[in-house]
C-alpha cells in the first residue's frame, strides 16, 4: 500500500483518521500502532512478524544496556543489538547479491555454483534498520533515555507515515513526541495541505515522468537516439526527485496531522552549486545519519587529508550499497564519492568562482549522469546508455510528438529551479506560510481541495503508480 494508491486515499487513511481523532489521547498511540502494523502487513504480511520480533528484542537489549553500570557490558549489549539489526538487513537485502557473486567466481574457476533459494526483500527494511540503530546508539551515548514501553518503541520503528520510505527519523529528535504530543486544528489543516502538495508531486509529475522514462529505458538501449536517451534520463531525474520528495512531503504532512514534527528531507537539490551542496539538500536525513553515525566516528574532518578522502569514499560506498544490492549502486556511490573528493581538492572553489550560471547546470549534469547507474540494472547497460547519450545521433522533433511529456517536463524544470531566483524564493515562502490568518487558511483549504481532487482523479484514471523507494 502506497500513499498515492486508491486503497490508501479513499479507505485506509480516512478510516484511520476517524478512529484516531475519536479516540482519547492516552489511547491514540495504540490506534496508530495497530494501523501501522496493518499498513505494513498489507504489502508484506510474512515480514511483519520479523519486524515486530526484532524490534522487541532490540527494546529489551537496550533497556538492559541502559540499566547496567558496567561500561564493558554496555558496549557488548550495544554490539549485540547492532549485530542483530545489521544482520537482518544483510541477510534479507544482500544475501542474494553475495551468493550470486560468489557463484560467478566459482563458475569462472570451473566449479559448480552453490544452490540457493532467493530471499525476498522486506519493504522498507533499510529505513527501519537505520532507525533501530539510531535508537541503540543514542541511548548508549546518553543522548536520550530509552522508552519505557515496548509498544512505544514498536510505534517509533513501525509508524506508517515514515516506515517504508522515510524520512529517517532519528530517535533523539522524536523521543518526547512519542509519549507526549499535541495536535491542534491548525496542525491538521497544515498537515493535510503538505500531504496534498506531496501527493500532487508524486501523481501529477513523478508518475508522468516515470512512464516516459520506463518506455525509453525498456527499449533496445543500443538503438535509441541521442535525444531519446537524454529525454529518458531527464525524465528519470525528475521522476526520482518528485517521487521521493513528494512521498517525504506526504509523510511529513501525515506526521504533522498527528502532532509529530518529522525532519525535512529535501531542499531544492537541483539548484546546488556543487555535489557537496547537493548532498546537503538531497535525502537530508540519510546524509545527516551517515555523517553522525558513520563519518564522524571514522574521524570526520579531524584526520589527515588522505584519511579524510578515504572516509568520504567509505561513507558513499556504503550509501550506494544501502540503496540497493547491486554493483551499479556501489558504482553510483563511488561516483558521488569521487566528486566529493574533487570538491575538497579544487572543484568546489572553482565552481564558487564561476558563479551560479555555470555551477548549477554543471552540478545538475553531474547528478543526472549519476542516475544512469542508479536506474539501470547492469554496468553493461549503463555503458551502452552513456554511449547513446554522446553518440550525437538525433531523431528530429521527437519531443514535439510527446505533448504531455513536454508540458510536464517544463513544469518539472520550473519547480526544480524556480528557487534560484528571488521571486522563486518568495513564491516558496508563500506556498509554505509561516504566519496564518483566517484568509490564508481559506486559501490553503481551496488549494488542498483542488490538488487532492486532481491527484485522486489522476490516480484512479491511470494504472501506472510506481514507487521507486519501495526497493530500498
C-alpha positions in Angstrom: 0.0 0.0 0.0 1.4 3.4 -1.0 0.1 6.8 -0.1 -0.8 7.6 -3.7 -3.0 4.4 -4.1 -6.8 4.5 -4.2 -7.0 2.0 -1.3 -5.0 4.3 0.9 -6.5 7.6 -0.1 -10.2 6.6 -0.1 -10.3 3.8 2.5 -7.4 3.3 4.8 -6.4 6.9 5.6 -9.9 8.3 6.2 -10.9 5.4 8.4 -7.6 5.7 10.3 -8.1 9.5 10.9 -11.7 8.9 12.0 -10.6 6.3 14.5 -7.6 8.2 15.7 -9.3 11.5 16.4 -12.3 9.8 18.0 -10.0 8.0 20.5 -9.0 9.5 23.8 -5.4 11.0 23.8 -4.0 8.3 26.1 -5.0 5.5 23.7 -4.0 7.2 20.4 -0.6 5.6 20.3 -2.3 2.1 20.3 -4.5 3.1 17.4 -1.5 4.4 15.4 0.5 1.3 16.2 -2.3 -1.0 15.1 -2.9 1.0 11.9 0.9 0.9 11.2 1.1 -2.9 11.5 -1.9 -3.3 9.3 -0.4 -0.9 6.8 2.9 -2.9 6.7 1.2 -6.3 6.7 -0.9 -5.2 3.7 2.1 -5.3 1.5 4.4 -7.7 3.4 2.3 -10.0 5.7 5.1 -12.6 6.0 7.6 -10.0 7.2 5.5 -8.2 9.8 6.5 -10.8 12.4 10.2 -10.2 11.7 9.7 -6.5 12.1 7.9 -7.0 15.4 10.2 -9.7 16.7 13.5 -7.9 16.0 12.1 -4.7 17.4 11.0 -6.2 20.7 14.4 -8.0 21.1 16.2 -4.7 20.4 14.0 -2.9 23.0 14.9 -5.3 25.8 18.6 -5.4 24.9 18.8 -1.6 25.0 16.8 -1.4 28.2 19.2 -3.9 29.9 22.1 -1.9 28.5 20.8 1.3 29.9 20.4 -0.1 33.4 23.8 -1.9 33.7 26.5 0.3 35.1 29.5 -1.7 33.8 30.8 0.0 30.6 32.1 -3.2 29.0 28.8 -4.9 29.4 27.1 -1.9 28.0 29.3 -2.0 25.0 28.7 -5.7 24.3 25.0 -5.2 24.6 25.2 -2.4 22.1 27.2 -4.6 19.8 24.6 -7.3 20.1 21.8 -5.0 19.2 23.8 -3.7 16.2 24.7 -7.2 15.0 21.1 -8.2 15.3 19.7 -5.4 13.2 22.6 -5.2 10.7 22.5 -9.0 10.4 18.8 -8.9 9.5 19.4 -6.2 6.9 22.5 -8.1 5.5 20.6 -11.3 5.1 17.4 -10.0 3.5 18.9 -7.3 1.4 22.4 -8.6 0.4 22.4 -12.4 0.7 21.2 -12.9 -2.9 23.8 -10.4 -4.1 26.7 -12.1 -2.3 25.7 -15.6 -3.3 25.3 -14.6 -6.9 28.7 -13.0 -7.0 30.3 -16.0 -5.1 28.7 -18.3 -7.7 30.1 -16.2 -10.5 33.6 -16.6 -9.1 33.1 -20.4 -8.6 31.9 -20.8 -12.2 34.8 -18.8 -13.6 37.1 -21.2 -11.8 35.4 -24.2 -13.2 33.4 -25.2 -10.0 29.7 -25.7 -9.6 27.7 -22.9 -8.0 26.1 -23.0 -4.6 22.4 -23.9 -4.7 20.4 -21.0 -3.2 16.7 -20.0 -2.9 16.4 -16.3 -3.4 15.4 -14.3 -0.3 12.5 -11.9 -0.7 13.2 -8.2 0.3 11.0 -6.8 3.1 9.6 -3.4 2.3 11.4 -0.5 3.9 14.0 -2.7 5.7 16.8 -0.1 5.2 14.8 2.6 6.8 13.6 0.8 9.9 17.1 -0.7 10.4 18.7 2.7 10.4 16.0 3.9 12.9 16.7 0.9 15.2 20.4 1.7 15.0 19.7 5.4 15.8 17.8 4.3 19.0 20.6 1.9 20.1 23.4 4.4 19.6 21.6 7.5 21.0 20.7 5.6 24.2 24.3 4.3 24.5 25.7 7.7 24.1 23.4 9.2 26.7 21.7 11.5 24.2 18.2 10.2 25.1 16.9 7.8 27.7 15.2 4.6 26.4 11.5 4.4 26.0 9.6 2.7 28.9 7.1 0.6 27.0 7.9 -1.9 24.2 4.8 -0.7 22.4 6.2 2.9 22.3 9.4 1.6 20.7 7.5 -0.5 18.2 5.5 2.6 17.3 8.7 4.6 16.7 10.0 1.9 14.4 6.8 1.0 12.6 4.9 4.3 12.4 3.3 4.1 8.9 3.9 7.7 7.8 7.6 7.1 7.6 8.1 3.4 7.8 8.7 2.4 4.2 10.5 5.4 2.8 11.5 7.8 5.5 12.4 10.5 6.3 14.8 8.7 8.6 13.6 10.0 11.9 16.4 9.7 14.5 15.3 8.8 17.9 16.7 11.9 19.7 14.6 14.1 17.5 11.2 12.5 18.2 11.6 10.6 21.6 9.5 13.1 23.6 6.8 13.4 20.9 6.1 9.6 21.1 4.9 9.8 24.6 3.7 13.4 24.7 2.5 15.5 21.8 -0.3 17.9 20.9 -2.3 18.0 17.7 -4.1 21.3 17.1 -6.7 22.0 14.5 -4.2 24.2 12.6 -1.8 21.2 12.6 -4.4 19.1 10.9 -5.0 21.7 8.2 -1.4 22.4 7.6 -0.5 18.7 7.7 -3.1 17.8 5.1 -2.0 20.8 3.0 1.5 19.4 3.0 0.2 16.0 2.2 -1.8 17.3 -0.8 1.3 19.1 -2.2 3.3 15.9 -1.9 0.6 13.8 -3.5 0.4 16.2 -6.4 4.2 16.0 -6.9 4.0 12.2 -6.9 0.9 11.7 -9.0 0.8 14.7 -11.4 4.6 15.0 -12.1 6.6 11.9 -11.0 4.2 9.4 -12.5 4.1 11.1 -15.9 7.9 11.4 -15.9 8.3 7.8 -14.8 6.0 6.5 -17.5 8.1 8.0 -20.3 11.4 7.1 -18.6 10.3 3.5 -18.4 9.3 3.5 -22.1 12.7 4.7 -23.2 14.8 2.7 -20.8 12.9 -0.6 -21.6 13.8 -0.2 -25.3 16.8 -1.7 -27.0 19.3 0.7 -25.5 21.8 0.2 -28.3 19.3 1.6 -30.8 17.8 4.6 -29.1 18.7 8.1 -30.5 20.7 10.6 -28.5 17.8 12.9 -27.8 15.7 9.9 -26.7 18.5 8.9 -24.3 18.7 12.5 -22.8 14.9 12.8 -22.6 14.7 9.4 -20.8 17.4 10.4 -18.4 15.9 13.8 -17.6 12.5 12.2 -17.2 14.0 9.7 -14.7 15.9 12.5 -12.9 12.6 14.4 -12.3 10.7 11.2 -11.6 13.0 10.2 -8.7 13.1 13.7 -7.3 9.4 14.4 -7.3 8.6 10.8 -6.4 10.8 10.8 -3.3 10.3 14.4 -2.3 6.6 14.1 -2.8 6.5 11.0 -0.6 8.5 12.8 2.0 6.1 15.7 1.9 3.2 13.3 2.4 5.0 11.6 5.4 5.8 15.0 7.0 2.2 16.1 6.4 0.6 13.0 8.0 3.0 13.3 10.9 2.0 17.0 11.4 -1.7 16.0 11.4 -0.9 13.6 14.2 1.2 16.0 16.2 4.7 14.9 15.1 7.4 17.1 13.7 9.3 15.0 11.2 12.5 16.4 9.8 12.7 17.9 6.3 14.2 15.6 3.7 14.7 17.7 0.6 15.6 21.3 -0.1 15.6 22.1 -3.8 18.7 19.8 -4.5 18.9 20.5 -8.2 19.8 24.2 -7.6 23.0 23.0 -5.8 26.3 24.6 -6.9 28.4 21.6 -6.0 27.9 17.9 -5.2 28.8 18.7 -1.6 25.9 21.1 -1.5 23.7 18.6 -3.4 24.1 16.1 -0.5 23.1 18.8 1.9 19.9 19.2 0.0 19.1 15.6 -1.2 17.7 13.0 1.2 19.0 15.1 4.0 18.0 12.7 6.8 20.2 10.0 5.2 23.1 12.4 4.8 22.8 13.5 8.4 22.6 9.9 9.6 25.7 8.9 7.7 27.5 11.9 9.0 26.7 11.4 12.7 26.8 7.7 12.9 29.5 6.8 10.4 31.6 9.7 9.0 32.3 11.4 12.4 33.1 8.1 14.2 35.6 7.3 11.4 37.3 10.6 12.2 35.3 13.1 10.2 37.3 16.2 9.3 39.7 15.8 12.3 42.0 13.4 10.4 44.7 13.9 7.7 43.8 14.9 4.2 44.1 11.4 2.6 42.3 9.7 5.5 39.5 12.3 5.1 39.2 11.3 1.4 39.2 7.7 2.4 36.4 8.3 4.9 34.3 10.1 2.3 34.7 7.2 -0.1 33.8 4.6 2.6 30.7 6.6 3.6 29.4 6.9 0.0 30.3 3.3 -1.0 28.1 2.2 2.0 25.5 4.8 0.9 25.4 3.3 -2.5 25.1 -0.2 -1.2 22.4 0.9 1.3 20.3 2.0 -1.7 20.5 -1.4 -3.4 22.3 -4.8 -3.6 24.0 -4.4 -7.0 27.3 -3.3 -8.3 25.7 -0.3 -10.1 24.6 1.1 -6.8 28.2 0.7 -5.5 29.5 2.5 -8.6 26.9 5.2 -8.1 28.2 5.7 -4.5 31.8 5.7 -5.7 30.9 8.2 -8.4 29.5 10.7 -5.9 32.3 10.0 -3.5 34.7 10.9 -6.3 33.1 14.3 -6.9 33.0 15.0 -3.1 36.8 14.3 -3.0 37.3 16.6 -6.1 35.2 19.2 -4.3 37.7 19.1 -1.4 40.7 19.3 -3.7 39.7 22.1 -6.1 36.3 21.7 -7.7 34.1 23.5 -5.1 36.3 26.6 -5.1 36.4 26.6 -8.9 32.6 26.4 -9.1 32.2 29.1 -6.5 34.4 31.4 -8.6 32.5 30.6 -11.8 29.1 31.8 -10.4 25.8 30.1 -10.3 25.2 30.4 -14.0 27.8 27.8 -14.6 27.9 26.0 -11.2 24.2 25.0 -11.1 24.0 23.5 -14.6 27.3 21.7 -14.1 26.3 20.2 -10.8 22.8 19.2 -12.1 24.5 17.5 -15.1 26.9 15.6 -12.8 23.9 14.4 -10.6 21.8 13.5 -13.7 24.6 11.4 -15.3 25.0 9.6 -12.0 21.3 8.5 -12.2 22.3 6.2 -15.2 24.0 3.8 -12.7 21.1 4.2 -10.3 18.4 3.4 -12.8 19.9 0.6 -14.9 20.5 -2.8 -13.6 23.9 -3.7 -15.0 27.2 -2.0 -15.8 26.9 -3.0 -19.4 23.5 -1.4 -19.7 24.9 1.8 -18.2 27.8 1.9 -20.6 25.5 1.4 -23.5 23.3 4.2 -22.3 26.3 6.5 -21.9 27.3 5.7 -25.4 23.9 6.7 -26.8 23.9 9.9 -24.7 27.1 11.0 -26.6 26.5 9.4 -29.9 25.1 12.6 -31.4 22.5 10.7 -33.4 19.3 12.7 -33.2 15.7 12.0 -34.1 14.2 15.3 -35.2 11.1 16.6 -33.4 10.9 13.6 -31.0 9.9 15.7 -28.0 7.2 17.6 -30.0 5.5 14.3 -30.6 5.0 13.8 -26.9 2.9 16.8 -25.8 2.1 15.6 -22.3 5.8 14.8 -21.7 6.8 18.3 -23.0 4.4 20.0 -20.7 5.3 18.1 -17.5 9.0 18.4 -18.4 8.6 22.1 -18.4 6.7 22.1 -15.1 9.4 19.9 -13.6 12.1 22.3 -14.7 10.1 25.2 -13.3 9.6 23.8 -9.9 13.1 22.3 -9.7 14.9 25.6 -10.4 12.5 28.5 -9.6 14.1 29.0 -6.2 17.3 30.1 -7.8 15.6 33.5 -8.3 14.5 35.9 -5.6 10.9 35.7 -7.0 11.0 31.9 -6.7 12.1 32.1 -3.1 9.3 34.5 -2.3 6.9 32.1 -4.1 8.2 29.2 -2.0 7.7 31.2 1.2 4.1 31.9 0.2 3.4 28.2 -0.5 4.7 27.2 2.9 3.3 30.0 5.0 4.8 30.7 8.4 2.1 33.1 9.7 -1.5 32.2 9.0 -4.6 34.4 9.0 -8.1 33.4 8.5 -7.9 34.4 4.9 -4.8 32.3 4.3 -6.4 29.3 5.9 -9.3 29.6 3.4 -6.8 29.8 0.6 -5.0 26.7 1.9 -8.3 24.9 2.1 -9.1 25.7 -1.6 -5.6 24.5 -2.7 -6.0 21.3 -0.7 -9.3 20.5 -2.3 -8.1 21.3 -5.8 -4.9 19.3 -5.5 -6.5 16.4 -3.8 -9.3 16.1 -6.4 -6.8 16.3 -9.3 -4.5 13.8 -7.7 -7.2 11.3 -6.9 -8.6 11.6 -10.4 -5.2 11.0 -11.9 -4.6 8.0 -9.6 -7.9 6.4 -10.5 -7.6 7.1 -14.2 -4.1 5.6 -14.5 -2.8 2.2 -13.7 0.8 3.5 -13.6 1.7 4.3 -10.0 5.2 3.0 -9.2 7.1 3.9 -6.1 10.9 3.9 -6.6 12.0 3.7 -2.9 10.0 0.6 -2.2 13.0 -1.4 -3.2 15.2 0.2 -0.5 
